[in-house]
Amino acid sequence: MKLKTIYICSQCGAESPKWGGQCLGCGSWNSLVEDVVNIGKKDKIISSVAVKPTITIRHTSKKNQRLFTQIVEFDRVVGGGFMSDSVVLLAGDPGIGKSTLTLQICDCMAGIGQKVLYFSGEESVDQITDRANRLGAKNPISVLNLNSLESILATIQSEKPGFVVVDSVQVMVSEELASQAGSISQVRYVTEQLMQVAKSQNIPILLIGHVNKEGNLAGPQVLTHLVDTVLFLEGDRFHQFRLLRTTKNRFGAVDEVGVFAMKERGLIEVKNPSALFLEGRAENPIGSVIVLVLEGTRTFLVEVQALTSYTHFGYPKRTASGVDMNRLNIVLAVLERYAKIKLDNTDVFVNVVGGLRLSEPAVDLAIAMAVASSKLKKPLPPDLAVMGEIGLSGEVRNVTQMEKRLKEAEKLGFKQILSAKQVRSVEEAVKMYFN
């Protein structure tokens, strides 16, 4: 074996013989990671390889078998339960609840008769057992503290489980490679071997993944290409709500979202998120508005708050929690230009209640109305719900799936709706409620 040191980009996988500040393949900065590869001569491949016959795809009414966890919010996000030969990657910030949700899934899978193997390379068996007892797990789960890929594969071959968890893929290491655990080559090789086991033995495998300081999945980008489904558990650790999103799904839609609440007994499904998001709202609050947002196939009613105050410095401060800062600056510029609301000497703070992050354009009009309410010191009607995208020329544009949003608003008692059907511009919306 002859080893050589190379540098691999963690974003695109491009190789370089020496370290550089910027990857020449994708242009990302500080993404080159040192790795070791074997450049020795490989054994000669025997040419007498049997040719396998091709298989013709035919129409069939038979559906692929899925394993339902009985956790409705989770099953919805993954497309209706685990496929029998799928590899699912679950990622999220430290302390967000990945291990808690994983143990709850294991308990449910064991409850439907599946033999569950839980491989942990980070926590001891006693730690996992204590968490399972705290969560009230009732079904048998086989737990092993291993970080050796070869031992994991041998155990799977011997035990023949119905469901496997690997926590986490970044700490697993193979003896076939000389690099350290967490390196690009190790993560890629470990995932490839587990994928092969899942496809050949029809075993669903759940991988736990780490995220980096930017909030992206740690490790090589090829990791997301290898697995079948990529899930992100997001939210604020200091808030009770958690959102489970999917960014890739070979067996279902990628726009579904599951809502959970962190309780003492683990993550609890939230079947009516809008009612909880609006819980505790004050009467006639200034700078507060309800927005109708669409997350996947579900409509949520969320409170958006704004606070404006006179700045004592030359440059006013803008702070956004739960919405994009660039989008906030655009909305404020449109407000000042077309609605004649002076904000050049005003600090503006915008917050989405519940620790949620809203990226849909429908939140634009809600931000504008909340800021106008705070600046003009006039509350909006308590039964008003807002939705609409704002253009750079001050116009208010329609949003998709209006009927679904209106049904949710009507169900929760909101009688007034402000959208592009009622007003054509931001200026008109401000005059309607604040003049």
KOLTORRO-908658 format. One line per field, with one value per residue (C-alpha): residue number from 1; x, y, z. Coordinates in steps of 0.25 Angstrom, whole numbers. Layout:
N
nr	NUM;... .
c1	X;... .
c2	Y;... .
c3	Z;... .
This chain:
435
nr	1;2;3;4;5;6;7;8;9;10;11;12;13;14;15;16;17;18;19;20;21;22;23;24;25;26;27;28;29;30;31;32;33;34;35;36;37;38;39;40;41;42;43;44;45;46;47;48;49;50;51;52;53;54;55;56;57;58;59;60;61;62;63;64;65;66;67;68;69;70;71;72;73;74;75;76;77;78;79;80;81;82;83;84;85;86;87;88;89;90;91;92;93;94;95;96;97;98;99;100;101;102;103;104;105;106;107;108;109;110;111;112;113;114;115;116;117;118;119;120;121;122;123;124;125;126;127;128;129;130;131;132;133;134;135;136;137;138;139;140;141;142;143;144;145;146;147;148;149;150;151;152;153;154;155;156;157;158;159;160;161;162;163;164;165;166;167;168;169;170;171;172;173;174;175;176;177;178;179;180;181;182;183;184;185;186;187;188;189;190;191;192;193;194;195;196;197;198;199;200;201;202;203;204;205;206;207;208;209;210;211;212;213;214;215;216;217;218;219;220;221;222;223;224;225;226;227;228;229;230;231;232;233;234;235;236;237;238;239;240;241;242;243;244;245;246;247;248;249;250;251;252;253;254;255;256;257;258;259;260;261;262;263;264;265;266;267;268;269;270;271;272;273;274;275;276;277;278;279;280;281;282;283;284;285;286;287;288;289;290;291;292;293;294;295;296;297;298;299;300;301;302;303;304;305;306;307;308;309;310;311;312;313;314;315;316;317;318;319;320;321;322;323;324;325;326;327;328;329;330;331;332;333;334;335;336;337;338;339;340;341;342;343;344;345;346;347;348;349;350;351;352;353;354;355;356;357;358;359;360;361;362;363;364;365;366;367;368;369;370;371;372;373;374;375;376;377;378;379;380;381;382;383;384;385;386;387;388;389;390;391;392;393;394;395;396;397;398;399;400;401;402;403;404;405;406;407;408;409;410;411;412;413;414;415;416;417;418;419;420;421;422;423;424;425;426;427;428;429;430;431;432;433;434;435 .
c1	0;6;-1;-2;-7;-17;-27;-42;-53;-64;-74;-72;-62;-51;-37;-25;-10;-8;-16;-22;-31;-41;-46;-43;-55;-67;-61;-64;-54;-47;-54;-41;-39;-27;-28;-20;-22;-15;-8;-2;-4;-17;-19;-22;-37;-41;-47;-56;-68;-82;-91;-104;-117;-125;-139;-150;-159;-173;-186;-190;-201;-192;-187;-174;-175;-174;-172;-181;-175;-189;-183;-192;-184;-171;-178;-184;-170;-163;-175;-183;-173;-159;-157;-152;-138;-136;-125;-130;-121;-126;-118;-120;-113;-107;-117;-129;-135;-129;-126;-139;-147;-139;-141;-156;-156;-148;-159;-170;-163;-160;-175;-179;-171;-158;-144;-137;-122;-116;-102;-96;-82;-84;-92;-91;-101;-105;-107;-116;-123;-126;-132;-141;-146;-148;-156;-164;-160;-167;-162;-148;-137;-123;-113;-98;-86;-78;-71;-65;-72;-67;-73;-86;-87;-84;-94;-105;-101;-102;-115;-123;-130;-143;-138;-124;-120;-105;-102;-95;-89;-77;-71;-72;-58;-54;-41;-40;-36;-24;-31;-38;-52;-60;-51;-58;-53;-58;-71;-73;-68;-77;-89;-87;-85;-98;-105;-101;-106;-119;-122;-117;-124;-136;-133;-137;-125;-126;-113;-111;-103;-96;-97;-86;-86;-93;-104;-101;-99;-85;-76;-75;-87;-87;-93;-106;-106;-104;-115;-130;-136;-130;-137;-134;-139;-139;-144;-139;-134;-140;-154;-163;-166;-158;-160;-156;-153;-148;-138;-138;-147;-147;-160;-168;-170;-160;-169;-175;-173;-175;-178;-173;-173;-162;-168;-162;-166;-160;-164;-180;-187;-194;-207;-212;-200;-207;-215;-202;-194;-205;-206;-203;-205;-208;-221;-220;-204;-197;-187;-193;-200;-204;-199;-204;-192;-191;-182;-182;-197;-201;-205;-200;-205;-193;-191;-181;-176;-169;-163;-158;-150;-143;-128;-117;-107;-104;-108;-121;-121;-129;-130;-138;-142;-149;-149;-138;-130;-129;-144;-146;-138;-145;-159;-154;-149;-162;-170;-161;-162;-176;-184;-176;-173;-160;-150;-136;-135;-142;-137;-146;-147;-155;-158;-166;-173;-170;-156;-160;-153;-162;-156;-169;-171;-185;-179;-175;-188;-189;-175;-179;-192;-185;-175;-185;-193;-181;-177;-190;-194;-207;-212;-218;-231;-230;-237;-229;-220;-210;-203;-196;-183;-177;-170;-160;-170;-179;-189;-195;-196;-204;-199;-202;-213;-222;-234;-226;-221;-234;-240;-230;-233;-248;-246;-239;-248;-241;-252;-243;-233;-223;-217;-215;-230;-233;-221;-212;-200;-194;-198;-212;-211;-205;-216;-227;-223;-215;-222 .
c2	0;13;26;40;53;60;71;69;80;77;84;78;67;72;68;76;72;84;93;106;116;114;102;102;93;101;113;112;117;109;96;88;77;68;53;41;32;19;21;7;-3;-10;-25;-29;-31;-45;-43;-55;-47;-53;-44;-42;-42;-29;-26;-20;-10;-14;-7;-14;-10;-15;-4;-4;-8;3;2;12;18;22;36;43;56;48;38;50;56;44;41;31;23;16;9;-5;-3;12;20;33;43;52;64;76;85;80;78;80;66;57;46;48;46;35;27;30;24;12;9;10;1;-9;-8;-13;-25;-20;-24;-11;-10;4;6;18;23;35;31;19;8;13;28;23;14;25;34;22;21;36;35;24;14;1;-8;-16;-8;-15;-4;-5;5;3;12;1;-1;-15;-19;-12;-20;-33;-30;-27;-40;-48;-42;-39;-27;-21;-6;0;13;18;30;37;35;45;36;23;18;7;-1;-1;13;20;33;38;37;48;50;51;38;31;37;34;20;17;22;14;1;4;7;-6;-14;-6;-9;-24;-28;-19;-13;2;10;23;31;42;54;66;80;91;105;110;100;91;77;73;65;63;68;54;49;56;50;35;34;33;44;56;61;73;76;91;101;109;100;111;109;97;96;87;86;74;77;69;74;61;50;39;33;45;60;70;81;74;79;72;80;75;81;78;72;65;52;55;61;61;63;76;73;88;96;109;109;107;118;128;124;135;146;160;168;179;178;189;184;170;163;149;144;132;123;110;100;88;84;91;105;111;124;130;144;154;165;178;188;202;212;224;222;230;226;231;217;211;196;185;172;160;147;137;144;147;160;164;162;171;182;182;183;194;202;200;205;217;220;217;218;230;224;230;220;225;229;217;204;192;179;168;154;142;136;122;121;118;122;127;128;129;142;143;148;161;169;164;170;183;184;180;191;201;198;200;212;219;213;208;193;185;178;165;157;161;151;156;150;156;157;171;176;187;196;195;186;174;161;149;136;122;113;124;114;106;118;124;111;111;125;123;111;119;131;141;149;160;156;166;161;165;164;175;184;187;193;195;210;206;195;205;216;205;202;214;227 .
c3	0;-4;2;-3;4;-5;-2;-5;-6;5;-4;-18;-16;-25;-22;-21;-19;-10;0;-6;0;-11;-18;-33;-36;-29;-24;-9;1;12;8;4;15;16;13;10;-2;-7;-20;-20;-32;-31;-32;-47;-49;-54;-68;-67;-61;-63;-71;-64;-72;-73;-67;-74;-67;-67;-62;-49;-39;-27;-18;-11;4;14;29;36;49;54;56;47;45;42;32;25;23;18;8;16;24;22;9;11;5;7;14;21;26;38;41;51;61;73;84;75;77;67;77;84;71;67;79;78;64;68;79;69;59;70;74;60;61;54;60;63;63;69;66;74;72;81;93;102;104;118;113;102;112;121;110;106;120;121;108;113;102;104;93;92;85;83;85;82;84;72;62;53;40;38;52;48;35;42;53;42;35;47;54;41;47;41;44;46;52;51;60;54;40;43;54;47;42;32;34;19;19;25;28;41;44;39;26;13;8;21;21;6;8;20;13;1;9;17;4;-2;10;10;-5;-4;9;8;22;24;30;38;38;48;42;48;43;42;48;35;38;26;26;30;21;6;-3;-9;4;0;-13;-8;2;-3;7;14;26;35;49;51;61;73;85;94;88;89;74;64;49;41;27;15;5;-4;-5;-15;-10;-8;-8;-3;1;13;27;41;54;67;81;91;104;116;109;96;83;82;69;67;60;60;59;56;69;77;69;73;87;97;87;94;91;81;80;73;63;62;50;46;33;25;21;13;18;9;7;20;24;37;43;50;57;52;61;58;68;63;72;69;67;74;64;50;44;48;52;45;52;47;54;46;33;23;26;11;9;21;15;2;9;18;5;-2;11;11;-4;-7;6;11;25;29;34;32;46;52;57;52;59;53;60;56;69;72;67;52;40;28;14;6;-1;5;18;11;13;27;30;24;32;45;43;39;51;61;54;54;68;63;65;54;55;63;53;41;34;23;11;-1;-8;-10;-23;-24;-30;-18;-24;-16;-23;-22;-15;-18;-13;-8;-5;5;12;13;19;30;33;34;43;53;53;44;37;30;19;13;0;-14;-16;-7;-9;-21;-14;-1;-1;-2;9;19;16;18;32;37;32 .
